[in-house]
Amino acid sequence: MAVNLSPVGGVAAQFFTSTGAVLTGGKLYTYAAGTTTPAVTYTSSDGLTPWTNPVVLDAAGRVPGSGEIWLTDGIIYKFVLKDSNDVLIATYDNITGINSNSVSYTNQQEIVTATAGQTVFDLSINYAPGTNSLSVFVDGVNQYGPGALYSYVETDSNTVTFNSGLHVGAEVKFTTTQQQGAGAVDASQVSYDPPYVDSVATNVEAKLAQIISVMDFGAVGDGVTDDTDAFKAAIATNDGAIYVPSGVYRITETLVIDTNVTITGFPNVGSQHNQYSVIYHDPTSTGPLFTVTSGSINGASIKNLKIYGGNGSFCIVSSNEYCEYELINMEPYTGGGIQLLSTGSGSSSTKLLKCQWVGPNSQTAYTGFEINVSGGDVWMDGCTAIRGAKGINVLRGQTIMMDKVSLNAQSSTYSSLSILETGGIFLSGSLSKQAINIRGSYIEDCANGISAEYCQALLIEGNHIADTGAGSWDGSNNGAMIRIKSNVFNTTVVGNQVYAKPNGIVAQPYYSYVINGANNTYFLNNYLYYSGSNAGIFNINASSSKVWVLGDYYYKDTFTPVANNDAGRILVDLDPANGSAPLKFTSLVDTSWLTLYPITANAIYKVYVSDINTAGSQYTEATVLTDISSASSVSYQIQTATDGNKIEVQVSGGNIQIRAQTAQRLDRIAVMRIG
């Protein structure tokens, strides 16, 4: 055992009382620094015979016997000096042996005179190759760095080989420096006093153990070594934060998390890009990279990682509550991104924050983020999905918040699924979905922007949906900007900016908004710009009910638009050009009478009519007002302002009816009760 002489009472020291009297029979106690835990000292430099604790001083107030006290190398002590009656005289803390932790070296030197062209030198001294412990001089010039003429190789522990022959008589000096020993400090014996008011002192070991590193368990992070076991061992500690330092870590098995540990890489605050802690999910593996399951304690967290590779499974599969996944960049990743499951505790109250998934550069059926939650309260903020079949797919859940998400290129280029199953955001399947919010998001170059079914209380607000529908025609179906399907109740589409590039054909036009079996749908203050051939705005299935429009603005590029498909006359505009009235949309009025609206006895109504400018490509509003009541028995003629055609309005069988002088398309027909 390495020991060092104590600076307190070490050699022939004499102790006195506070009044200067010799401390006869005094007692010298030794403890671990900062504690009352006894610590062993020794009588001599061989470290074999321990002193009694306390050391009882002799009649001269000196250490008896050898007169020496020796301390274990690397251990920090506290000395307490008392008189023979155990009355405290003094305390000395944080004491180490003299030269404790010092490092000793030995130097060796050998000088050889070279023969002509000599390259190999066998030495009588030894060194450790590759440790910078050898210095070589030729004719007084160090052969390392500027001025070096001869390069050499440290062949083995006593051989040096020059790459070119030396001249005859060259004086070659070899010098080695070898470390002979070093005292190591036990971190548990090194005190740490936090520099804060009211802080509590601890030791370095306890301080360092507050954060566990995967490298504590042997992870290498060179991208080649299999670091799976090191990650598993770190996770198995179940002890708070697990740090993943900068590096590339190869993982070949699924890492299972069943407690509330936090796995975090080197922080790159504010961006999911350029993460420095990288995990390579080996493609030869099977299953997810991380499986987060329900345990006795919920709330796991994974942050600040870049993950690439993948084997076709989701990267992270979570069935635990109160989890948080933040600043995870899965790029490029072969497989889905993050999947929240309803099994176990059901993944409720989970946050997905600034995570990015980029699928392969090929056609796949992968989904960036899939949510199937038996409870609710899932919040996505700032997440991105690029390529694949679906950016986000919600199968079940309530109070699902999607804020500032970005979806791109979920199109036929990267999807192996049909057009109707490909797009940015899907609320799909027959399981219940309630209180779903899609806000402030960017959806671009997708076969479908947003598609929903079996959903209640859906809010689509303040999103930018661009280039959706471009190239999405598959010969039998078209994509849509927003597709509201069966069993969707109470949908509000408000304040969105929509740029469509449709690609329909005559037999199958493209419609920006497809409403099929939905109930009570509102379109409020949206801006729609669209261009392309065979395109219209609304395609409303007769099984839908109550589709309302208020304040929408439509801008159509230079082309002939297709009429809205609203055979059941479901669509109602609450804000026509010249007054607030419920407007009935229709695509064609011919010479036969068309029933518009049932009327009440003794009531008075106004009828609004506007048509499309048949001479050009833009809509031109021309609204004409006509009063009509249940007592009316004759038809009224209205001349529209754009083409001179006459429109007739009458009351028949308790209904307001309309017909055209010649068959034509009308943009809006409205009936409003005014008295």
C-alpha positions as CSV (number, residue, x, y, z in Angstrom):
1,M,0.0,0.0,0.0
2,A,1.3,3.4,-0.9
3,V,1.5,5.7,2.1
4,N,2.8,9.3,2.7
5,L,4.1,11.0,5.7
6,S,1.5,13.0,7.6
7,P,1.9,16.8,7.9
8,V,0.2,16.6,11.3
9,G,2.4,14.8,13.9
10,G,4.3,13.1,11.1
11,V,7.9,12.9,12.5
12,A,8.8,13.7,16.1
13,A,6.2,16.4,16.4
14,Q,5.4,17.7,19.9
15,F,1.9,18.8,20.9
16,F,1.0,21.4,23.6
17,T,-2.2,22.6,25.4
18,S,-3.7,26.0,24.5
19,T,-1.8,27.4,27.5
20,G,1.6,26.1,26.3
21,A,1.9,23.1,28.5
22,V,3.1,19.8,27.1
23,L,0.1,17.7,26.1
24,T,0.9,14.6,28.1
25,G,-1.5,11.8,27.3
26,G,-3.2,13.8,24.6
27,K,-5.3,12.1,22.0
28,L,-5.1,12.5,18.2
29,Y,-8.2,11.1,16.4
30,T,-8.3,10.6,12.6
31,Y,-11.4,10.6,10.3
32,A,-12.3,10.8,6.7
33,A,-12.4,14.4,5.6
34,G,-15.6,16.2,6.6
35,T,-17.0,13.2,8.5
36,T,-16.9,11.4,11.7
37,T,-16.0,8.1,10.0
38,P,-12.7,6.8,11.4
39,A,-9.8,6.6,9.0
40,V,-6.7,4.4,9.4
41,T,-3.2,5.7,9.7
42,Y,0.1,3.7,9.9
43,T,3.2,3.6,12.1
44,S,5.8,3.4,9.3
45,S,6.4,3.9,5.6
46,D,5.7,0.2,4.8
47,G,2.0,0.8,5.5
48,L,1.6,-2.5,7.3
49,T,0.9,-1.6,10.9
50,P,-2.0,0.6,11.7
51,W,-2.0,3.1,14.6
52,T,-4.7,2.9,17.2
53,N,-7.4,5.5,16.8
54,P,-6.9,7.7,18.7
55,V,-3.1,7.9,18.8
56,V,-2.3,8.5,22.5
57,L,0.6,10.8,23.0
58,D,3.5,10.0,25.4
59,A,4.6,12.0,28.5
60,A,6.5,14.4,26.2
61,G,3.4,15.1,24.1
62,R,4.9,13.2,21.1
63,V,3.7,10.3,19.0
64,P,5.0,7.2,20.8
65,G,7.2,4.4,19.4
66,S,8.3,5.3,15.9
67,G,7.3,8.9,16.4
68,E,5.8,8.8,12.8
69,I,2.3,8.9,11.4
70,W,1.8,7.8,7.7
71,L,-1.4,8.4,5.6
72,T,-2.9,6.3,2.8
73,D,-2.0,7.8,-0.5
74,G,-5.1,9.5,-2.1
75,I,-7.1,9.6,1.1
76,I,-8.1,12.9,2.6
77,Y,-8.2,13.1,6.4
78,K,-9.6,15.1,9.3
79,F,-7.5,15.3,12.5
80,V,-9.1,16.1,15.9
81,L,-6.7,16.8,18.8
82,K,-8.0,16.4,22.4
83,D,-6.5,16.4,25.9
84,S,-6.4,13.3,28.1
85,N,-9.9,14.1,29.3
86,D,-11.2,14.3,25.7
87,V,-11.6,18.1,25.8
88,L,-11.3,19.5,22.3
89,I,-8.1,21.5,21.5
90,A,-8.1,21.7,17.7
91,T,-9.5,20.3,14.5
92,Y,-7.6,20.0,11.2
93,D,-9.7,19.0,8.1
94,N,-8.9,18.1,4.5
95,I,-5.4,16.9,5.2
96,T,-3.4,14.7,2.8
97,G,0.0,13.0,3.1
98,I,3.1,14.9,2.0
99,N,3.5,14.3,-1.8
100,S,0.2,12.4,-1.9
101,N,-0.8,11.8,-5.6
102,S,2.7,12.8,-6.8
103,V,3.9,11.1,-9.9
104,S,7.5,9.9,-10.3
105,Y,9.4,9.3,-13.5
106,T,12.7,7.7,-14.5
107,N,14.8,9.0,-17.4
108,Q,17.1,6.7,-19.5
109,Q,19.4,7.7,-22.2
110,E,21.5,5.8,-24.9
111,I,23.8,7.3,-27.5
112,V,24.7,5.3,-30.6
113,T,27.1,6.2,-33.5
114,A,25.5,5.3,-36.8
115,T,27.1,3.2,-39.5
116,A,26.7,4.2,-43.1
117,G,23.1,3.9,-44.2
118,Q,22.0,2.4,-40.9
119,T,18.2,2.4,-40.4
120,V,17.5,-0.1,-37.5
121,F,18.7,0.6,-34.0
122,D,18.3,-2.0,-31.2
123,L,18.4,-0.3,-27.9
124,S,19.3,-1.5,-24.4
125,I,16.7,0.8,-22.9
126,N,13.0,0.3,-23.1
127,Y,10.1,2.6,-23.9
128,A,6.3,2.4,-24.5
129,P,5.7,2.9,-28.3
130,G,3.1,5.4,-29.3
131,T,3.0,7.2,-25.9
132,N,5.3,10.1,-26.7
133,S,7.8,8.8,-24.1
134,L,10.8,8.6,-26.6
135,S,12.9,11.5,-27.8
136,V,15.3,11.0,-30.7
137,F,18.2,13.4,-31.6
138,V,20.5,13.1,-34.6
139,D,23.6,15.2,-34.5
140,G,22.0,17.3,-31.7
141,V,18.8,18.0,-33.7
142,N,15.5,16.7,-32.4
143,Q,13.8,14.6,-35.1
144,Y,10.3,15.7,-34.1
145,G,8.9,18.9,-35.5
146,P,10.7,21.7,-37.4
147,G,14.3,20.9,-38.5
148,A,13.8,17.1,-38.5
149,L,15.6,15.4,-41.3
150,Y,15.0,11.8,-40.5
151,S,11.5,10.2,-39.9
152,Y,11.4,7.1,-37.9
153,V,9.0,4.4,-36.6
154,E,8.8,3.2,-33.0
155,T,8.9,-0.4,-34.0
156,D,8.7,-2.1,-30.6
157,S,9.7,-1.4,-26.9
158,N,13.5,-1.4,-27.7
159,T,13.7,-0.9,-31.5
160,V,13.6,2.2,-33.6
161,T,13.6,2.1,-37.4
162,F,14.4,5.1,-39.6
163,N,12.7,5.5,-43.0
164,S,16.0,6.4,-44.6
165,G,19.6,5.5,-43.9
166,L,21.8,7.8,-41.7
167,H,25.2,9.0,-42.7
168,V,28.3,7.4,-41.3
169,G,29.3,8.7,-37.8
170,A,25.9,10.3,-37.1
171,E,25.5,10.6,-33.3
172,V,22.0,9.4,-32.4
173,K,20.7,10.0,-28.8
174,F,17.7,8.1,-27.5
175,T,16.0,9.4,-24.3
176,T,13.0,7.8,-22.6
177,T,10.8,9.0,-19.8
178,Q,8.8,6.4,-18.0
179,Q,6.2,7.0,-15.3
180,Q,7.0,4.8,-12.3
181,G,4.0,5.4,-10.1
182,A,1.2,7.7,-9.2
183,G,-1.1,8.0,-6.3
184,A,-4.8,8.0,-7.3
185,V,-7.4,10.0,-5.4
186,D,-10.6,8.2,-4.5
187,A,-13.3,10.6,-5.6
188,S,-15.3,9.8,-2.6
189,Q,-12.6,11.3,-0.5
190,V,-12.4,14.6,-2.4
191,S,-14.8,17.1,-1.0
192,Y,-16.9,19.4,-3.1
193,D,-18.4,22.5,-1.6
194,P,-20.9,24.1,-4.0
195,P,-20.3,27.9,-4.4
196,Y,-23.9,28.8,-3.5
197,V,-25.5,30.3,-0.5
198,D,-26.9,27.7,1.9
199,S,-25.4,24.9,-0.3
200,V,-24.4,21.6,1.3
201,A,-21.0,20.1,0.9
202,T,-20.6,16.7,-0.6
203,N,-17.8,14.8,-2.4
204,V,-16.7,14.6,-6.0
205,E,-17.9,11.0,-6.4
206,A,-21.5,11.9,-5.4
207,K,-21.4,15.1,-7.5
208,L,-20.2,13.2,-10.7
209,A,-22.8,10.5,-10.1
210,Q,-25.6,13.0,-10.4
211,I,-25.4,12.5,-14.2
212,I,-24.8,9.0,-15.6
213,S,-22.9,8.7,-18.9
214,V,-23.2,5.8,-21.2
215,M,-19.4,6.0,-21.3
216,D,-19.4,5.1,-17.6
217,F,-20.5,1.6,-18.8
218,G,-18.0,1.2,-21.7
219,A,-19.7,2.9,-24.6
220,V,-17.1,4.0,-27.2
221,G,-19.0,6.1,-29.7
222,D,-16.9,5.5,-32.8
223,G,-19.7,4.3,-35.0
224,V,-18.2,0.8,-35.3
225,T,-18.2,-0.7,-31.8
226,D,-21.5,-2.2,-30.7
227,D,-22.5,0.1,-27.7
228,T,-25.8,-1.7,-27.0
229,D,-24.7,-3.3,-23.8
230,A,-23.4,0.0,-22.4
231,F,-26.7,1.7,-23.1
232,K,-28.6,-1.1,-21.5
233,A,-26.5,-1.0,-18.4
234,A,-26.9,2.8,-18.1
235,I,-30.7,2.5,-18.5
236,A,-30.8,-0.4,-15.9
237,T,-29.5,2.0,-13.2
238,N,-33.0,3.6,-13.3
239,D,-31.3,6.6,-11.9
240,G,-32.4,10.0,-13.4
241,A,-30.5,11.5,-16.3
242,I,-28.4,9.4,-18.7
243,Y,-26.0,11.5,-20.7
244,V,-24.9,10.5,-24.2
245,P,-21.7,12.5,-25.1
246,S,-20.8,13.6,-28.6
247,G,-20.0,10.6,-30.8
248,V,-21.7,8.0,-33.0
249,Y,-23.1,5.0,-31.1
250,R,-24.0,1.8,-32.9
251,I,-27.0,0.0,-31.5
252,T,-28.0,-3.5,-32.6
253,E,-31.0,-4.3,-30.3
254,T,-34.1,-2.6,-28.9
255,L,-33.4,-0.4,-25.9
256,V,-36.3,-0.9,-23.4
257,I,-37.2,2.0,-21.0
258,D,-39.7,1.2,-18.3
259,T,-39.0,4.0,-15.7
260,N,-38.8,7.8,-15.8
261,V,-35.2,8.1,-16.9
262,T,-34.1,10.9,-19.2
263,I,-31.7,10.1,-22.1
264,T,-30.1,13.2,-23.4
265,G,-27.4,13.9,-25.9
266,F,-25.0,16.9,-26.1
267,P,-27.4,19.9,-26.0
268,N,-28.0,21.8,-29.3
269,V,-30.6,24.1,-27.9
270,G,-33.3,25.3,-30.3
271,S,-32.8,23.1,-33.3
272,Q,-33.4,19.4,-34.2
273,H,-30.6,19.7,-36.8
274,N,-26.9,19.2,-36.3
275,Q,-27.1,17.1,-33.2
276,Y,-23.7,16.0,-31.9
277,S,-24.8,12.9,-30.1
278,V,-25.6,10.4,-32.9
279,I,-27.1,6.9,-32.7
280,Y,-26.7,4.5,-35.7
281,H,-29.6,2.0,-35.5
282,D,-28.0,-1.0,-37.3
283,P,-30.2,-2.2,-40.2
284,T,-29.4,-5.8,-39.3
285,S,-31.3,-5.3,-36.0
286,T,-35.0,-6.0,-35.5
287,G,-37.7,-3.9,-33.8
288,P,-37.7,-0.3,-32.7
289,L,-34.6,1.5,-31.4
290,F,-36.4,2.6,-28.2
291,T,-39.4,0.9,-26.6
292,V,-40.8,3.0,-23.8
293,T,-43.2,0.9,-21.7
294,S,-45.4,1.4,-18.7
295,G,-43.6,0.9,-15.4
296,S,-44.1,1.7,-11.8
297,I,-43.0,5.3,-12.5
298,N,-44.2,7.0,-15.7
299,G,-42.6,9.9,-17.6
300,A,-39.5,8.9,-19.6
301,S,-37.7,11.5,-21.8
302,I,-35.5,11.3,-24.8
303,K,-33.8,14.5,-26.0
304,N,-31.0,15.9,-28.2
305,L,-30.2,13.0,-30.4
306,K,-29.6,12.4,-34.1
307,I,-30.7,8.9,-35.2
308,Y,-30.1,7.3,-38.6
309,G,-30.2,3.8,-40.1
310,G,-33.3,1.8,-39.2
311,N,-34.7,-1.6,-40.1
312,G,-38.3,-0.8,-41.2
313,S,-39.8,-0.5,-37.7
314,F,-40.7,2.7,-35.9
315,C,-37.7,4.4,-34.3
316,I,-39.5,5.0,-31.0
317,V,-42.5,3.1,-29.8
318,S,-44.1,4.6,-26.6
319,S,-46.9,3.2,-24.4
320,N,-46.1,5.2,-21.3
321,E,-47.8,8.3,-19.9
322,Y,-46.2,11.8,-19.4
323,C,-43.3,11.2,-21.7
324,E,-41.4,13.8,-23.6
325,Y,-39.5,13.5,-26.8
326,E,-37.6,16.6,-27.8
327,L,-35.1,17.7,-30.4
328,I,-34.8,14.2,-32.0
329,N,-33.6,14.2,-35.6
330,M,-34.4,10.9,-37.3
331,E,-32.7,11.5,-40.7
332,P,-32.5,9.6,-42.9
333,Y,-34.4,6.8,-41.2
334,T,-35.7,3.6,-42.8
335,G,-38.9,3.0,-40.8
336,G,-41.5,5.2,-39.2
337,G,-40.6,7.9,-36.7
338,I,-42.4,8.0,-33.3
339,Q,-45.4,5.8,-32.5
340,L,-47.6,6.4,-29.5
341,L,-49.7,3.4,-28.5
342,S,-52.8,2.9,-26.5
343,T,-51.5,-0.2,-24.8
344,G,-50.2,-0.1,-21.2
345,S,-50.9,3.3,-19.6
346,G,-51.8,4.6,-23.1
347,S,-49.3,7.3,-24.0
348,S,-51.5,10.1,-22.7
349,S,-50.0,13.5,-21.7
350,T,-47.1,13.0,-24.1
351,K,-45.2,15.9,-25.7
352,L,-43.4,15.7,-29.1
353,L,-41.3,18.8,-29.4
354,K,-39.2,19.9,-32.4
355,C,-38.7,16.3,-33.6
356,Q,-37.9,15.6,-37.2
357,W,-38.3,12.5,-39.3
358,V,-37.0,12.1,-42.9
359,G,-37.9,8.9,-44.6
360,P,-36.0,7.1,-47.4
361,N,-35.7,8.5,-50.9
362,S,-38.0,5.9,-52.3
363,Q,-41.6,4.8,-52.2
364,T,-42.6,3.4,-48.8
365,A,-45.7,3.1,-46.5
366,Y,-43.9,4.7,-43.5
367,T,-45.5,7.3,-41.3
368,G,-43.5,10.0,-39.5
369,F,-45.6,10.3,-36.4
370,E,-48.5,7.9,-35.4
371,I,-50.8,8.6,-32.5
372,N,-53.1,5.9,-31.1
373,V,-53.8,7.1,-27.5
374,S,-56.5,5.7,-25.3
375,G,-56.5,8.8,-23.2
376,G,-55.6,12.2,-24.4
377,D,-53.5,15.4,-24.1
378,V,-50.9,14.8,-26.8
379,W,-49.1,18.0,-27.8
380,M,-46.9,18.2,-31.0
381,D,-45.0,21.5,-31.4
382,G,-42.6,22.3,-34.2
383,C,-42.3,18.7,-35.5
384,T,-41.4,17.9,-39.1
385,A,-42.0,14.9,-41.4
386,I,-40.5,14.7,-44.9
387,R,-41.3,11.9,-47.4
388,G,-43.1,8.7,-46.7
389,A,-46.8,7.9,-47.0
390,K,-48.2,10.0,-44.1
391,G,-46.6,12.8,-42.2
392,I,-48.9,12.4,-39.1
393,N,-51.6,9.8,-38.6
394,V,-54.0,10.0,-35.7
395,L,-55.9,6.8,-35.1
396,R,-57.4,7.5,-31.7
397,G,-57.2,10.1,-29.0
398,Q,-58.7,13.3,-27.6
399,T,-57.2,16.7,-27.1
400,I,-54.5,16.2,-29.7
401,M,-52.7,19.5,-30.4
402,M,-50.7,19.9,-33.5
403,D,-49.0,23.3,-33.5
404,K,-46.4,24.6,-36.0
405,V,-45.8,21.2,-37.6
406,S,-44.3,20.9,-41.0
407,L,-45.2,18.2,-43.5
408,N,-43.6,17.8,-46.9
409,A,-43.5,15.4,-49.8
410,Q,-46.0,12.9,-48.6
411,S,-46.9,12.2,-52.3
412,S,-46.9,9.5,-54.9
413,T,-43.1,10.1,-55.3
414,Y,-42.4,8.7,-51.9
415,S,-45.6,6.7,-51.0
416,S,-46.4,3.2,-51.9
417,L,-50.0,3.6,-50.8
418,S,-52.9,4.9,-52.9
419,I,-53.6,8.6,-53.4
420,L,-56.4,8.6,-50.9
421,E,-54.2,7.1,-48.2
422,T,-51.2,9.5,-48.8
423,G,-50.8,13.0,-47.4
424,G,-49.7,15.4,-44.7
425,I,-52.1,14.8,-41.8
426,F,-54.6,12.0,-41.5
427,L,-57.2,11.4,-38.9
428,S,-57.9,7.9,-40.0
429,G,-59.8,4.7,-39.0
430,S,-63.1,4.2,-37.1
431,L,-61.7,4.7,-33.6
432,S,-62.8,7.9,-31.7
433,K,-60.9,11.1,-32.2
434,Q,-62.1,14.2,-30.3
435,A,-60.9,17.8,-29.9
436,I,-58.2,17.7,-32.5
437,N,-56.5,21.0,-33.3
438,I,-54.2,21.6,-36.3
439,R,-52.8,25.2,-36.0
440,G,-50.1,27.3,-37.5
441,S,-48.7,24.5,-39.6
442,Y,-47.1,24.2,-43.0
443,I,-48.2,21.4,-45.4
444,E,-46.5,21.3,-48.8
445,D,-46.3,19.1,-51.9
446,C,-48.6,16.4,-50.5
447,A,-51.2,14.3,-52.3
448,N,-53.7,15.3,-49.6
449,G,-53.3,18.2,-47.1
450,I,-55.6,17.1,-44.3
451,S,-57.9,14.1,-44.3
452,A,-60.3,13.3,-41.4
453,E,-62.9,10.7,-40.5
454,Y,-64.6,9.6,-37.3
455,C,-63.8,12.8,-35.5
456,Q,-65.6,15.3,-33.3
457,A,-64.6,18.9,-32.7
458,L,-61.9,19.4,-35.3
459,L,-60.2,22.8,-35.6
460,I,-58.0,23.6,-38.7
461,E,-56.7,27.1,-38.1
462,G,-54.1,29.4,-39.5
463,N,-52.3,26.8,-41.6
464,H,-50.4,27.3,-44.9
465,I,-51.2,24.5,-47.3
466,A,-49.3,24.7,-50.6
467,D,-49.0,22.8,-53.8
468,T,-51.3,20.0,-52.6
469,G,-52.9,18.0,-55.4
470,A,-50.0,18.5,-57.8
471,G,-49.5,15.3,-59.7
472,S,-51.8,13.4,-57.4
473,W,-54.1,12.0,-60.1
474,D,-53.8,8.2,-60.1
475,G,-56.3,7.4,-62.8
476,S,-59.2,6.9,-60.5
477,N,-58.9,9.3,-57.6
478,N,-57.7,12.8,-56.8
479,G,-56.1,14.3,-53.7
480,A,-57.6,17.3,-51.9
481,M,-56.4,20.2,-49.8
482,I,-58.9,19.3,-47.0
483,R,-60.9,16.1,-47.1
484,I,-63.6,15.8,-44.4
485,K,-65.0,12.2,-44.6
486,S,-67.7,10.2,-42.9
487,N,-68.6,10.6,-39.2
488,V,-66.9,14.0,-38.8
489,F,-68.9,16.4,-36.6
490,N,-68.4,20.0,-35.9
491,T,-65.4,21.0,-38.0
492,T,-64.1,24.6,-38.2
493,V,-61.7,25.6,-41.0
494,V,-60.6,29.1,-40.3
495,G,-57.9,31.6,-41.4
496,N,-56.0,29.2,-43.6
497,Q,-54.0,30.2,-46.6
498,V,-54.3,27.6,-49.3
499,Y,-52.4,27.3,-52.6
500,A,-53.6,24.4,-54.8
501,K,-52.1,23.1,-58.0
502,P,-54.8,20.6,-59.1
503,N,-54.4,18.1,-61.8
504,G,-57.8,16.8,-62.6
505,I,-59.3,15.5,-65.8
506,V,-62.7,16.1,-67.4
507,A,-64.2,12.9,-66.0
508,Q,-62.7,13.3,-62.6
509,P,-62.2,17.0,-61.6
510,Y,-60.0,18.1,-58.7
511,Y,-61.7,19.8,-55.8
512,S,-59.8,21.7,-53.1
513,Y,-62.4,20.8,-50.4
514,V,-64.0,17.4,-50.4
515,I,-66.9,16.9,-47.9
516,N,-68.2,13.4,-47.7
517,G,-70.6,12.4,-44.9
518,A,-69.5,15.2,-42.6
519,N,-71.9,17.2,-40.4
520,N,-71.8,20.8,-39.4
521,T,-68.6,22.1,-41.1
522,Y,-67.6,25.8,-41.1
523,F,-65.2,27.5,-43.5
524,L,-64.4,31.0,-42.1
525,N,-62.1,33.7,-43.6
526,N,-59.9,31.3,-45.6
527,Y,-57.9,32.4,-48.7
528,L,-57.8,29.9,-51.6
529,Y,-55.6,30.3,-54.6
530,Y,-55.7,27.6,-57.2
531,S,-54.7,26.9,-60.8
532,G,-54.6,24.1,-63.2
533,S,-57.2,22.3,-65.3
534,N,-60.5,20.8,-64.4
535,A,-60.5,22.2,-60.9
536,G,-63.3,23.3,-58.5
537,I,-63.6,24.4,-54.9
538,F,-66.2,22.2,-53.2
539,N,-67.2,18.6,-53.8
540,I,-70.0,17.9,-51.3
541,N,-71.6,14.5,-51.0
542,A,-75.3,14.5,-50.5
543,S,-74.9,12.5,-47.2
544,S,-73.2,15.6,-45.6
545,S,-75.2,18.2,-43.8
546,K,-74.7,21.9,-42.8
547,V,-71.6,23.1,-44.6
548,W,-71.3,26.8,-44.0
549,V,-69.0,29.5,-45.5
550,L,-68.3,32.9,-44.1
551,G,-65.8,35.4,-45.5
552,D,-63.8,33.0,-47.7
553,Y,-61.9,34.5,-50.6
554,Y,-61.2,32.5,-53.7
555,Y,-58.6,33.5,-56.4
556,K,-58.5,31.5,-59.5
557,D,-55.7,31.7,-62.0
558,T,-56.2,31.9,-65.7
559,F,-58.3,28.9,-66.5
560,T,-62.0,27.9,-66.7
561,P,-63.1,26.6,-63.3
562,V,-65.3,23.5,-62.7
563,A,-68.6,24.0,-61.0
564,N,-68.9,23.1,-57.3
565,N,-70.3,19.6,-57.0
566,D,-73.2,20.1,-54.5
567,A,-76.1,18.0,-55.7
568,G,-77.8,18.1,-52.3
569,R,-77.4,21.9,-52.1
570,I,-75.7,21.5,-48.7
571,L,-73.4,24.5,-49.0
572,V,-74.6,27.7,-47.4
573,D,-72.7,31.1,-47.6
574,L,-73.4,33.4,-44.6
575,D,-71.8,36.4,-46.2
576,P,-72.8,37.3,-49.8
577,A,-71.6,40.5,-51.5
578,N,-74.6,42.7,-50.6
579,G,-75.9,41.6,-47.3
580,S,-75.9,38.9,-44.7
581,A,-78.0,36.1,-46.0
582,P,-77.9,32.3,-46.2
583,L,-76.8,31.5,-49.8
584,K,-77.6,28.3,-51.6
585,F,-74.9,27.3,-54.1
586,T,-75.9,25.5,-57.3
587,S,-74.0,24.6,-60.4
588,L,-76.6,24.8,-63.1
589,V,-80.1,26.4,-63.6
590,D,-82.0,25.4,-66.7
591,T,-85.4,26.2,-68.1
592,S,-87.2,23.9,-65.7
593,W,-88.4,25.2,-62.3
594,L,-85.9,24.4,-59.5
595,T,-87.2,24.4,-55.9
596,L,-85.0,26.5,-53.7
597,Y,-86.5,27.1,-50.3
598,P,-89.8,26.5,-48.4
599,I,-91.5,29.7,-47.2
600,T,-93.7,30.6,-44.3
601,A,-97.2,32.1,-44.7
602,N,-97.2,36.0,-44.5
603,A,-93.4,36.2,-44.6
604,I,-91.4,38.4,-47.0
605,Y,-88.1,37.2,-48.6
606,K,-85.4,38.7,-50.7
607,V,-83.8,36.6,-53.5
608,Y,-80.2,37.1,-54.5
609,V,-78.7,35.9,-57.7
610,S,-75.2,36.2,-59.2
611,D,-73.7,34.3,-62.1
612,I,-70.4,33.6,-63.7
613,N,-69.1,35.8,-66.5
614,T,-69.4,33.4,-69.4
615,A,-67.1,35.6,-71.6
616,G,-64.1,35.4,-69.4
617,S,-62.2,33.2,-66.9
618,Q,-62.9,35.1,-63.6
619,Y,-66.0,35.2,-61.5
620,T,-68.0,38.5,-61.7
621,E,-70.5,39.2,-59.0
622,A,-73.9,40.7,-60.1
623,T,-76.4,40.5,-57.3
624,V,-80.0,41.5,-57.9
625,L,-82.6,41.9,-55.1
626,T,-86.2,40.9,-55.4
627,D,-89.0,40.9,-52.8
628,I,-91.3,37.9,-52.7
629,S,-93.9,36.7,-50.3
630,S,-96.2,33.7,-49.7
631,A,-99.0,35.7,-51.2
632,S,-97.2,36.1,-54.6
633,S,-99.0,34.3,-57.4
634,V,-97.0,35.5,-60.3
635,S,-93.4,35.0,-61.3
636,Y,-90.7,37.7,-61.1
637,Q,-88.0,38.3,-63.7
638,I,-84.5,39.2,-62.7
639,Q,-81.9,40.3,-65.3
640,T,-78.4,39.5,-64.4
641,A,-75.7,42.1,-65.0
642,T,-73.2,40.1,-66.9
643,D,-74.8,38.5,-69.9
644,G,-78.4,39.8,-70.1
645,N,-80.1,36.4,-69.4
646,K,-83.4,36.5,-67.6
647,I,-84.0,34.6,-64.3
648,E,-87.6,33.9,-63.2
649,V,-88.6,33.4,-59.5
650,Q,-92.0,32.2,-58.3
651,V,-93.8,30.7,-55.3
652,S,-95.4,27.3,-55.9
653,G,-96.6,24.7,-53.5
654,G,-95.2,26.7,-50.5
655,N,-91.7,26.8,-52.0
656,I,-89.6,29.4,-53.8
657,Q,-88.6,28.2,-57.2
658,I,-86.2,29.5,-59.9
659,R,-85.6,28.9,-63.6
660,A,-83.4,30.5,-66.3
661,Q,-84.4,31.8,-69.7
662,T,-81.6,29.8,-71.1
663,A,-79.6,27.1,-69.4
664,Q,-76.6,28.6,-67.6
665,R,-74.5,28.2,-64.5
666,L,-75.2,30.5,-61.5
667,D,-72.5,31.1,-58.9
668,R,-74.8,32.0,-56.0
669,I,-78.6,31.9,-55.3
670,A,-79.7,33.1,-51.9
671,V,-83.0,33.4,-50.1
672,M,-83.3,35.6,-47.0
673,R,-86.4,36.3,-44.9
674,I,-86.7,40.0,-44.3
675,G,-90.2,40.3,-42.7
